[in-house]
């Protein structure tokens, strides 16, 4: 299969819409990362996503809509909490897990009785949904387990020959996938952190949002993944990543003691020149927004440089930084050393 990479024009939007209606895949930009889209109601089309990514079938996908009217048939009901959060954060990088509706393919939901839905704010996604009339399932446009792409070039590196079209809409603004919150059950629960924070949702809901233990810890054996991004190892470069928890002085000393061929540092802005090993910086210290924007590109750059072992500075674990830590700890397969 030949993969076209096209700039965003009226003609390429029309082509993307036509391909989706025909049951084909399209990779396209969102405000979070680039995604692979297929008609969420068409099980055969959605199955192509799993094939293109090499993604496990038990990992559910998120349905993307534009306009509250598109929820009909996608969800069985819209809980009151969901309406409050939608009024505050949609369109935007927030996915809500709700009772599954009758029209969503079983393949999209990995057989679960719930479905994650979001209304993206990126104008290209909105245009494709409006033009096609298709509510589409879309995970990140990377090979399963690798860092998510935030531009068309990294999408092509993983997806060349695996789908017919990539729309090039420039760099994604956020840089990590959407926040996922479950609004079913007695209490709302954060399943995957992102740009919309726990604290922001609590302010809107007027109640505590619980945090799934799987955000910062491994899923227990046999535990079902209720959201994308809950698997053990994810977002990982080829190098072995270890997170080092401690201050910069201790981090630099550790690198002095462990420097050898193939060892790289993943550090904060302005720190690299003080280190004894090659480095890539991935955002400002104490600034989850800039770290989120640069993390996946930095992880891919480590592969491009042939890094074998990577020692990463540890982000904080609140606000947007929680999303960065969540992605990084999975890239590190939960290897964390306290200095």
C-alpha positions as CSV (number, residue, x, y, z in Angstrom):
1,X,0.0,0.0,0.0
2,X,1.2,3.5,-0.9
3,X,0.9,6.0,1.9
4,X,0.2,9.6,0.8
5,X,1.2,12.5,3.1
6,X,-0.9,15.5,2.1
7,X,-1.1,19.1,3.4
8,X,-4.5,20.1,4.8
9,X,-6.7,21.5,2.1
10,X,-10.3,21.3,1.2
11,X,-9.5,18.5,-1.3
12,X,-7.5,16.4,1.2
13,X,-10.2,16.8,3.8
14,X,-12.7,15.5,1.3
15,X,-10.4,12.6,0.5
16,X,-10.0,11.7,4.2
17,X,-13.8,11.8,4.6
18,X,-14.3,9.6,1.6
19,X,-11.8,7.0,2.9
20,X,-13.4,6.9,6.3
21,X,-16.9,6.3,4.8
22,X,-15.4,3.5,2.7
23,X,-14.0,1.7,5.8
24,X,-10.4,2.8,5.3
25,X,-7.9,4.3,7.8
26,X,-6.7,7.9,7.9
27,X,-3.9,9.3,10.1
28,X,-4.5,12.9,11.1
29,X,-3.5,15.6,13.7
30,X,-5.3,16.2,16.9
31,X,-4.5,18.8,19.6
32,X,-2.9,16.0,21.7
33,X,-1.0,13.6,19.3
34,X,-1.5,12.3,15.7
35,X,-4.2,9.5,15.6
36,X,-5.3,6.7,13.2
37,X,-9.0,7.1,12.5
38,X,-11.6,4.5,11.4
39,X,-15.4,4.5,11.5
40,X,-16.2,3.5,15.1
41,X,-19.4,1.7,14.0
42,X,-17.6,-0.5,11.4
43,X,-15.9,-3.4,13.1
44,X,-13.9,-4.4,10.0
45,X,-12.5,-0.9,9.6
46,X,-11.6,-0.7,13.3
47,X,-9.8,-4.1,13.1
48,X,-7.5,-2.5,10.5
49,X,-6.3,-0.1,13.2
50,X,-5.2,-3.0,15.4
51,X,-3.4,-4.6,12.4
52,X,-1.7,-1.3,11.4
53,X,-0.4,-0.7,14.9
54,X,0.2,-4.3,16.0
55,X,-2.1,-3.3,19.0
56,X,-3.5,-5.9,21.4
57,X,-7.2,-6.5,20.9
58,X,-8.0,-6.1,24.6
59,X,-6.9,-2.4,24.5
60,X,-10.0,-0.2,23.9
61,X,-10.1,2.7,21.5
62,X,-11.6,6.2,22.0
63,X,-14.4,7.5,19.8
64,X,-14.1,11.0,18.5
65,X,-17.2,13.2,17.8
66,X,-18.0,16.8,17.0
67,X,-21.3,18.1,18.5
68,X,-23.2,16.6,21.4
69,X,-25.8,15.2,19.0
70,X,-23.2,12.7,17.8
71,X,-23.4,11.0,21.2
72,X,-26.7,9.4,20.2
73,X,-26.0,5.7,19.6
74,X,-22.4,6.0,20.7
75,X,-23.4,6.1,24.4
76,X,-26.4,4.6,26.1
77,X,-26.8,7.6,28.4
78,X,-25.0,10.8,29.2
79,X,-24.5,11.0,33.0
80,X,-25.0,14.4,34.7
81,X,-21.2,14.5,35.5
82,X,-20.5,14.1,31.8
83,X,-22.7,17.1,30.9
84,X,-20.8,19.3,33.4
85,X,-17.4,18.2,32.2
86,X,-18.4,18.6,28.5
87,X,-19.7,22.1,29.2
88,X,-16.3,23.0,30.7
89,X,-13.8,21.1,28.6
90,X,-15.3,20.1,25.2
91,X,-14.1,20.6,22.6
92,X,-10.7,19.7,24.1
93,X,-8.3,17.0,25.3
94,X,-10.7,15.2,27.7
95,X,-12.1,11.6,27.1
96,X,-15.1,10.5,29.2
97,X,-15.9,6.8,29.7
98,X,-19.6,6.3,29.6
99,X,-22.1,3.4,29.2
100,X,-21.7,2.0,25.7
101,X,-24.3,2.7,23.1
102,X,-25.7,0.1,20.6
103,X,-24.0,1.5,17.5
104,X,-20.4,1.2,18.5
105,X,-18.5,-1.8,17.3
106,X,-17.5,-4.4,19.8
107,X,-14.0,-4.2,18.3
108,X,-13.8,-0.5,19.3
109,X,-14.6,-1.1,22.9
110,X,-12.6,-4.4,23.3
111,X,-15.8,-6.1,24.4
112,X,-16.4,-3.7,27.3
113,X,-19.8,-2.3,28.3
114,X,-18.3,1.2,28.4
115,X,-16.9,3.5,25.7
116,X,-14.5,6.4,25.9
117,X,-15.6,9.5,23.9
118,X,-14.0,12.8,23.3
119,X,-14.7,15.9,21.3
120,X,-11.4,17.2,19.9
121,X,-10.6,20.9,19.5
122,X,-8.2,20.6,16.5
123,X,-9.8,22.2,13.4
124,X,-8.6,19.4,11.1
125,X,-10.3,16.6,13.1
126,X,-13.4,18.7,13.4
127,X,-13.5,19.3,9.6
128,X,-13.0,15.6,8.8
129,X,-15.8,14.6,11.2
130,X,-18.2,17.2,9.9
131,X,-17.4,16.4,6.2
132,X,-17.6,12.6,6.7
133,X,-20.4,12.4,9.2
134,X,-18.4,9.6,10.8
135,X,-17.7,9.3,14.6
136,X,-14.4,7.6,14.4
137,X,-12.3,5.4,16.7
138,X,-8.7,6.7,16.9
139,X,-5.7,5.7,19.0
140,X,-2.3,7.3,18.6
141,X,-0.7,6.8,15.2
142,X,2.4,4.8,16.3
143,X,3.4,1.2,16.3
144,X,2.1,-0.4,19.5
145,X,4.4,0.3,22.4
146,X,6.4,3.1,20.7
147,X,6.2,6.8,21.6
148,X,3.2,8.5,20.1
149,X,3.9,10.8,17.1
150,X,3.2,14.6,17.4
151,X,3.9,15.4,13.7
152,X,3.3,13.9,10.3
153,X,7.0,12.9,9.8
154,X,7.0,10.6,12.9
155,X,3.6,9.2,11.9
156,X,5.0,8.3,8.5
157,X,8.1,6.6,10.1
158,X,5.7,4.2,11.8
159,X,2.8,3.9,9.4
160,X,4.4,4.0,5.9
161,X,2.7,1.3,3.9
162,X,0.1,0.5,6.6
163,X,-2.6,3.1,5.7
164,X,-3.5,5.1,2.6
165,X,-3.4,8.7,3.9
166,X,-1.7,11.0,6.5
167,X,-2.9,14.6,6.8
168,X,-0.1,16.9,7.7
169,X,-1.4,19.5,10.1
170,X,1.9,20.5,11.7
171,X,2.9,19.9,15.3
172,X,0.4,18.8,17.9
173,X,-0.1,21.5,20.6
174,X,-0.4,19.4,23.7
175,X,2.0,16.5,23.0
176,X,0.5,13.7,25.2
177,X,-2.8,11.9,24.8
178,X,-6.1,13.1,26.3
179,X,-7.1,12.8,29.9
180,X,-9.4,9.9,30.5
181,X,-12.0,10.0,33.3
182,X,-14.7,7.5,34.0
183,X,-18.1,9.1,34.8
184,X,-19.9,5.8,35.5
185,X,-20.2,4.4,39.0
186,X,-20.4,6.0,42.4
187,X,-17.4,8.3,42.0
188,X,-15.6,9.8,39.0
189,X,-12.2,8.1,38.4
190,X,-9.2,9.3,36.5
191,X,-7.9,6.5,34.3
192,X,-5.3,8.3,32.3
193,X,-3.8,11.8,33.2
194,X,-3.5,14.4,30.5
195,X,-3.7,18.2,29.8
196,X,-7.0,18.5,31.7
197,X,-6.0,17.9,35.3
198,X,-7.7,16.1,38.2
199,X,-7.8,19.5,40.0
200,X,-9.6,21.2,37.1
201,X,-12.2,18.5,36.9
202,X,-12.8,18.5,40.7
203,X,-13.4,22.3,40.5
204,X,-16.1,21.8,37.9
205,X,-17.7,18.7,39.5
206,X,-17.5,19.9,43.1
207,X,-16.4,16.4,44.2
208,X,-13.3,14.4,44.5
209,X,-12.0,12.6,41.4
210,X,-10.5,9.3,42.4
211,X,-7.2,8.3,40.8
212,X,-6.9,4.7,39.4
213,X,-3.9,2.9,41.0
214,X,-3.0,1.8,37.4
215,X,-1.9,5.4,36.6
216,X,1.3,5.1,38.6
217,X,1.5,1.4,39.1
218,X,1.4,-1.7,36.9
219,X,-2.0,-3.4,36.3
220,X,-2.5,-6.4,38.4
221,X,-2.4,-9.8,36.7
222,X,-5.8,-10.4,34.9
223,X,-6.9,-6.8,35.5
224,X,-8.9,-5.3,32.6
225,X,-7.6,-2.2,30.9
226,X,-10.6,0.3,31.1
227,X,-8.7,2.9,29.1
228,X,-5.9,3.2,26.6
229,X,-2.5,3.7,28.1
230,X,-2.9,1.5,31.1
231,X,-0.7,-1.3,29.8
232,X,2.6,-2.3,31.4
233,X,5.1,-1.0,28.8
234,X,4.1,1.7,26.5
235,X,5.4,4.9,24.8
236,X,8.9,3.3,24.8
237,X,12.0,4.0,22.7
238,X,14.4,1.2,21.8
239,X,16.7,2.2,24.6
240,X,16.3,0.9,28.2
241,X,14.9,3.9,30.1
242,X,15.4,4.3,33.9
243,X,13.9,7.2,35.8
244,X,16.1,8.8,38.5
245,X,14.3,10.4,41.4
246,X,16.3,13.1,43.2
247,X,17.8,16.5,42.8
248,X,20.0,17.6,39.9
249,X,23.3,17.3,41.9
250,X,22.5,13.6,42.7
251,X,21.5,13.0,39.1
252,X,24.7,14.4,37.7
253,X,26.8,12.3,40.2
254,X,24.9,9.2,39.2
255,X,25.7,9.8,35.5
256,X,29.4,10.4,36.4
257,X,29.4,7.0,38.0
258,X,27.5,5.2,35.1
259,X,28.8,7.0,32.0
260,X,29.8,4.6,29.2
261,X,29.2,4.2,25.4
262,X,25.5,4.4,24.6
263,X,24.4,6.1,27.8
264,X,22.3,9.2,27.3
265,X,20.5,11.7,29.7
266,X,16.9,12.8,29.3
267,X,16.9,16.0,31.3
268,X,15.3,19.4,31.8
269,X,16.0,22.5,29.8
270,X,19.4,24.1,30.6
271,X,20.8,21.1,32.4
272,X,22.4,19.1,29.6
273,X,25.6,21.2,29.2
274,X,26.5,20.3,32.8
275,X,26.3,16.6,32.3
276,X,29.1,14.1,31.5
277,X,27.1,12.2,28.8
278,X,25.1,13.1,25.7
279,X,21.7,14.5,26.4
280,X,18.3,15.5,25.2
281,X,16.2,18.1,27.1
282,X,12.5,17.6,27.3
283,X,11.1,20.8,28.9
284,X,11.5,23.1,31.8
285,X,11.8,21.8,35.4
286,X,8.6,22.1,37.4
287,X,6.6,22.8,34.1
288,X,4.5,19.9,33.1
289,X,3.1,21.7,30.0
290,X,6.4,22.1,28.3
291,X,7.5,18.6,29.3
292,X,4.3,17.1,27.9
293,X,4.8,19.0,24.6
294,X,8.4,17.7,24.1
295,X,8.4,14.2,25.8
296,X,7.5,12.0,22.8
297,X,9.7,13.8,20.3
298,X,12.6,13.5,22.8
299,X,12.0,9.8,23.2
300,X,12.0,9.3,19.4
301,X,15.2,11.5,19.1
302,X,16.9,9.1,21.5
303,X,16.3,6.3,19.0
304,X,17.5,8.5,16.2
305,X,20.8,9.0,18.1
306,X,21.2,5.3,18.8
307,X,20.9,5.6,22.6
308,X,21.3,2.3,24.4
309,X,20.6,3.3,28.0
310,X,18.7,6.4,29.1
311,X,18.6,7.9,32.5
312,X,15.7,10.3,32.8
313,X,15.1,13.2,35.2
314,X,11.9,12.5,37.2
315,X,8.9,14.9,36.7
316,X,6.5,15.8,39.4
317,X,3.3,13.9,39.9
318,X,0.5,16.5,40.0
319,X,-1.3,18.7,37.5
320,X,-0.1,18.1,33.9
321,X,3.2,16.7,35.3
322,X,1.2,13.6,36.4
323,X,0.6,12.9,32.7
324,X,4.3,13.2,31.9
325,X,5.2,10.9,34.8
326,X,2.5,8.4,33.7
327,X,3.9,8.2,30.2
328,X,7.6,8.2,31.3
329,X,7.2,5.4,33.9
330,X,5.6,3.2,31.2
331,X,8.4,4.1,28.7
332,X,10.8,2.9,31.5
333,X,8.8,-0.3,32.2
334,X,8.4,1.0,35.8
335,X,12.2,1.2,36.4
336,X,12.6,4.0,39.0
337,X,15.7,4.6,41.1
338,X,15.6,7.0,44.1
339,X,19.0,8.7,44.5
